[in-house]
Amino acid sequence: MSRLFKTFMKSLDGERVWREIFNSLTDREKCRYHRLNLPIKGKEPMLDDTMAISTLKTQSGDWIKANQRLFLTLDSIYASMFYFEFDEMPTNIGDTYTCVGYIYSRLNTTSQGRQHLYEKLESTSSYFLVLGEPTRCIDNIPSHSSLPPFKRKVKFTLETLEDDVGITLLGLTSSPTTISGLPQSANELIRMQQLHSIFGRADCSKREKLLPPLPV
């Protein structure tokens, strides 16, 4: 029973598990993972010590206000709302590839939610850095009564399709932060979107025509 108890308590060590996860990540992935560790003043309270809740709330609030780590976490959350997809296969012109696509928002929000997103992007003068070139997130808020889901057309060139597509967000974030799924090579994005697949159904894979049933 003693060994079982020690094993169980070890499984509750979130900091140890976090270190194991973080150390297994690539350098490119590490900037997307965050853990907010609140240093507790004095002795750590027992799990059933309800009298300590008020003190813990106060300590948490004070720590959050002064900790830069929270802003990095928020930046990652904001940037991960957006992702990029090619609108068509990149076109080979001379020694470069011309790429056209859209940056979308993954948020499935109501009309009021979309209104808030557009207003936030406008008030913060937010823009995307597409391979270093700035593109405003929105030129103006659409005047429709029901705002459409967010999307922003972007165009850029690559020397080869093995080059990385890199898009970062700034304005809504406190520092340039990479949007979801990037950086990634153009070829990998094409593979994930199945742009090479034969069109035939929603998932772009070919479907064999069914044979008619045999007569009775």
N, C-alpha and C positions, 0 to 999 in steps of 0.2 A: 504493500500500500504506500509505503514511503517513496519508493521509486516511481510509482504511478503518479503520485502527487507532484513530485519534482518535475516529471516530464510534462504534466499538465501546466504547471506554473511557467515552465520554460516556453511553452507554446504561446503564452500570453505576453511574452516579451516583444512588444511591437517594434522597439528600437532595433533589436537584433535582426528581426525579419526584414525591416526596412534596409539595413545595411547590406544584407544578403541580396535583396532585390536590386538595390542601387549599384552594387559592385558588379552585377551581372549585365548591366546595361552598357551599350556602346557610348562613346563620347558624344555622338550626335544625338542620342536619345536622352542623356542625363538632364539636359536643360528643361525637359518637359515634365520631369518628376519632382514633386515637392512634398516635404513633410514638415509640418509646423509643430515644433517641439516647445511646449510651454514649460519653462523652469519653475518648479513649485518651491515657494519659499517655506522653509521649515520642513517638518516631517510630512511625508506623503499621507493623506488621509485614507482611511479604510473605504472600501467601495460602498458600504452601507452607512457612511457617516453623512447624513443629510444636513447636519449643522454646518458642514464645510462648503456647501454649495454656494452660498452668497460670497464667501471669500474667494473661491475659485473663479466665480464670474468676474469679480473685480480685478483679480490678477490677470485673467485672460484679456479683458478689455484694455488694461494698461499695456500689456505686452503687445497686443495687436497694433495699437496706435503708434508704437515706437519701433516696430520691427519691419525692416525693409523686405524681409522674406515674403511677407504677405503680398506686397505689390508685384513681386515676380510671379507669385502664384496666380494672382488676378490677371496679369498679362497673359499667362498661358491659357487661362480659361477664355478670355476674350478672343485671343487669336485662334483658338481651336474651334470657334464658331464658324470659321470660314474655311473653304476648301476649293481647289481648282480642278477643272476638267477641260480637256481639249474639246473644241466644238467640231473639229475635223482633223484628218490626218495632217501633220506638218508637211508643208510644200517645199520641195528642194528647188532653190533658185540659186544657180551658180555654186558658190562654195558654202552657202548657208541654208538653214531651214527656217522658213517663216512659220510661226506658230500662232494660232488664234484659239482662244478659249474664254471661259467665263469663271469668275470667282463667285461662288454661291455661299449663302448662309445655310447651315444645317439646322437652324432653329425652325421647328414647326410651330409658329406662333400665331396668335389671333391677329386681327387687324390692328388692335391697340398695341400689341407687342411689336408689330412691324413699324407702326408709327413711332414708338419709343426708340427703336433701333435707328431709323432714319434720322430722327432728331438728335440722337446721341452722336452719330457719325458726322452730322453737319456741325453741331456745336463744338466738337473737339477738332474740327478741320482734319479728320482722319484721312489717311492715304495709304495705298499699298506701294511698297517698293518691289517692282517686278524686275529682277536681275539688276537692281540698282537704280532703275528708272522710276520716278514717282508717278503714281496715278491716283487721283482723288477717288475716294470710295464712292461719293455721290457728287454730282454737279449741283443738284438741287432736289428738294423733296417733291416727288410727284404730286400733282394737284388732284389726283383721283380720290373719291370718297373712301374707296377700299384700296389701300396700297398693295402693290404686287410683292411677292417674295423678292428678297434682295438678290441681285446678280449684277456683276460688273464685267463688261467685256474688256479683255486685255490682249495685246499683240506684242510679240517679241521674236527675236531671232536667236538661233543656236548654231554653233559651228558643226556640231554632230548631235545625233540623237542620244548619244551616251552622256552628253552634258547634263548637269543637274538643272532642274527648274527650281528657282528659289524665289519665294514671295514672302515678304514680311509686312506686318501691320504696324503703323505708328499713329499716334494721336489718341485713339481709344486706349492704347497701351502706353505705359510710361517710357518704354524703350522699344526699339525694333524687335518684334517677336514673330517667329515663323508661324505661318498658318498651318492648319492640320494637313498631315500627310506629306509635307515637304521639309527639306529638299529631297528631290527624287529625280532620277534620270528620266528624260522624255520617253525612252524606250520602255521603262518600267511602268510609267503612267499609261502608255498606249496599251501595254499588256493587261494592266488591271482594268482598263475600260473596255477591253476586247474590241478595239477599233479595227483589228485585222480580221475579225470573225465575219462569216458570211451572214448577211441579214436574212432573217426568216421568222424570228419571233422576238419576244421582249428581251430575252437574254442574249440575242444576237448569235445563237447557235443554230445550225441547220437542223431542220426536223424532216425526217423521212415521211413521205406521203403514205397514209395508211391504205392497205389493200381493202377492196370492198369485201363484205362478208360473203361467204359461200352460200349458194342457194340451199334451201332445205332439201 
